């Protein structure tokens, strides 16, 4: 899991995942959106693809990338107990506020 966090520590990779969350996109468009050259974007996309966070398909001369949400499962599983913690705290706060209204 440390590798997943290290992978996502890079701001460019996080921005790429944010863009891919919106849907499939060609490398050229991603490069334009992130204001980076295409080789640099391709390098980061390769890292995401090798980690299972993105996948690619070829369409004529373009490589189209998309988010692979299954690749985020490890991080999601790690975050689950923290979500439960906050849900419990928010539920307790809601009960307290309801008692204050009575």
C-alpha positions in Angstrom: 0.0 0.0 0.0 2.9 2.4 0.6 3.6 2.2 -3.1 0.0 3.4 -3.8 0.4 6.4 -1.6 3.8 7.1 -3.0 2.4 6.9 -6.5 -0.4 9.4 -5.6 2.0 11.7 -3.8 2.9 13.1 -7.2 0.7 16.1 -7.9 0.8 15.5 -11.7 -0.5 12.0 -11.3 -3.3 13.2 -9.0 -4.2 15.8 -11.6 -4.2 13.1 -14.3 -6.5 10.9 -12.2 -8.8 13.9 -11.7 -9.0 14.5 -15.5 -9.5 10.8 -16.2 -12.3 10.7 -13.6 -14.3 12.9 -16.1 -14.0 10.2 -18.8 -11.7 8.8 -21.4 -9.2 11.3 -22.8 -6.4 11.2 -25.4 -2.8 12.0 -24.4 -2.8 15.2 -26.4 -5.8 16.6 -24.6 -4.4 15.6 -21.2 -1.1 17.3 -22.0 -3.0 20.5 -23.0 -5.1 20.5 -19.9 -2.1 20.1 -17.6 0.0 22.5 -19.7 2.8 19.9 -20.1 4.5 18.4 -23.1 3.2 15.1 -24.4 6.3 13.0 -23.5 6.1 14.1 -19.9 2.4 13.2 -19.7 3.0 9.9 -21.4 5.6 9.0 -18.8 3.2 9.7 -16.0 0.4 7.8 -17.7 2.6 4.8 -18.1 3.3 4.9 -14.3 -0.5 5.0 -13.7 -1.1 2.2 -16.2 1.6 0.0 -14.7 0.1 0.5 -11.2 -3.3 -0.5 -12.5 -4.8 3.0 -11.9 -5.4 3.7 -15.6 -5.9 1.7 -18.8 -5.3 2.6 -22.5 -6.8 1.8 -25.8 -5.6 2.7 -29.2 -7.9 4.5 -31.6 -6.2 5.1 -35.0 -3.2 7.3 -34.1 -4.3 8.2 -30.6 -3.9 6.5 -27.3 -7.0 7.0 -25.2 -6.7 6.7 -21.4 -9.3 6.0 -18.8 -9.4 5.6 -15.1 -9.3 2.1 -13.7 -11.2 2.5 -10.4 -10.3 -1.0 -9.3 -6.7 0.2 -9.0 -7.9 2.5 -6.2 -9.5 -0.3 -4.2 -6.4 -0.7 -2.0 -6.5 2.9 -0.9 -10.3 2.8 -0.5 -10.0 -0.3 1.7 -7.4 1.5 3.9 -9.7 4.5 4.2 -12.8 2.5 5.2 -12.1 2.5 9.0 -11.6 6.3 8.9 -14.9 6.7 7.1 -16.6 4.6 9.7 -14.9 6.8 12.4 -16.2 10.0 10.9 -19.7 8.6 10.2 -19.9 7.6 13.9 -18.8 11.0 15.0 -21.2 12.8 12.7 -24.1 10.6 13.8 -23.3 11.4 17.4 -23.2 15.1 16.6 -26.6 14.8 14.9 -28.1 13.1 17.9 -26.7 15.9 20.2 -28.1 18.6 18.0 -31.5 16.9 17.9 -31.5 16.7 21.7 -30.6 20.4 21.9 -33.6 21.2 19.7 -36.0 19.4 22.0 
